[in-house]
Amino acid sequence: MKSISIGELRQNPASMIADLEGGEPYVLTRHNRRIGTILPTVSSAALIPRKASGPARTCTIARHELTTASTVDELLDEEKGQW
């Protein structure tokens, strides 16, 4: 990681920007003390994890018996009637 002072950044920002475009991070300093980090941007695709591909894995979900209706259709009809 390269280091650049505020004075150097004022005098020649183009060289730092070129390095950032190449993926090089910088430490920003003032009076030889670290005050920040300048990082190149990354695409949003690198930040967001990909969705899992393939079928849903529902075999681990336990089955539940209906307690208020004998079929799913009866349960849905009961709920629709309340609206």
C-alpha positions as CSV (number, residue, x, y, z in Angstrom):
1,M,0.0,0.0,0.0
2,K,1.5,3.3,-1.0
3,S,1.5,6.4,1.2
4,I,0.8,10.0,0.1
5,S,0.8,13.2,2.1
6,I,-1.8,15.9,1.6
7,G,0.8,18.2,0.1
8,E,1.9,15.6,-2.4
9,L,-1.8,15.0,-3.3
10,R,-2.3,18.7,-3.9
11,Q,0.7,19.0,-6.1
12,N,0.2,15.8,-8.2
13,P,-3.3,14.2,-7.9
14,A,-3.1,12.7,-11.4
15,S,-0.5,10.1,-10.4
16,M,-2.5,8.9,-7.4
17,I,-5.6,8.7,-9.5
18,A,-3.8,6.7,-12.1
19,D,-2.6,4.3,-9.4
20,L,-6.1,4.0,-8.0
21,E,-7.5,3.2,-11.4
22,G,-4.9,0.4,-11.5
23,G,-6.2,-1.0,-8.2
24,E,-3.5,0.4,-5.9
25,P,-4.7,1.6,-2.4
26,Y,-3.2,4.6,-0.7
27,V,-2.6,5.7,2.9
28,L,-3.3,9.5,3.3
29,T,-0.9,11.2,5.8
30,R,-0.6,14.6,7.4
31,H,2.7,15.4,9.2
32,N,3.7,11.8,8.9
33,R,0.6,10.6,10.7
34,R,-1.9,8.3,9.1
35,I,-5.3,10.1,8.7
36,G,-7.1,7.9,6.2
37,T,-7.1,5.3,3.5
38,I,-8.0,5.8,-0.1
39,L,-9.3,2.7,-1.8
40,P,-10.2,2.0,-5.4
41,T,-13.8,1.4,-6.1
42,V,-15.0,-2.1,-6.8
43,S,-18.0,-3.1,-8.9
44,S,-21.2,-3.9,-7.1
45,A,-21.0,-7.4,-8.4
46,A,-17.9,-8.0,-6.3
47,L,-19.8,-6.7,-3.2
48,I,-23.0,-8.6,-3.6
49,P,-22.8,-12.4,-3.2
50,R,-24.2,-14.5,-6.1
51,K,-27.5,-16.2,-5.6
52,A,-27.4,-20.0,-5.1
53,S,-28.1,-21.9,-8.2
54,G,-30.1,-25.1,-8.5
55,P,-33.3,-26.3,-7.0
56,A,-34.5,-25.3,-3.6
57,R,-33.5,-27.6,-0.8
58,T,-36.7,-28.2,1.0
59,C,-36.1,-31.8,2.1
60,T,-34.9,-30.6,5.5
61,I,-38.1,-28.7,6.3
62,A,-40.3,-30.8,8.5
63,R,-43.9,-31.5,7.4
64,H,-46.7,-30.0,9.6
65,E,-50.2,-31.3,9.9
66,L,-53.0,-28.8,9.4
67,T,-54.9,-28.3,12.6
68,T,-57.7,-25.9,11.6
69,A,-58.7,-27.4,8.3
70,S,-58.6,-30.8,6.6
71,T,-57.2,-29.4,3.3
72,V,-55.2,-26.4,2.2
73,D,-58.1,-25.3,0.0
74,E,-60.4,-25.2,3.1
75,L,-57.8,-23.2,4.9
76,L,-57.5,-20.7,2.0
77,D,-61.3,-20.4,1.7
78,E,-61.6,-19.7,5.4
79,E,-58.9,-16.9,5.2
80,K,-60.5,-15.4,2.0
81,G,-63.9,-15.3,3.8
82,Q,-62.5,-13.0,6.5
83,W,-61.3,-10.4,4.1
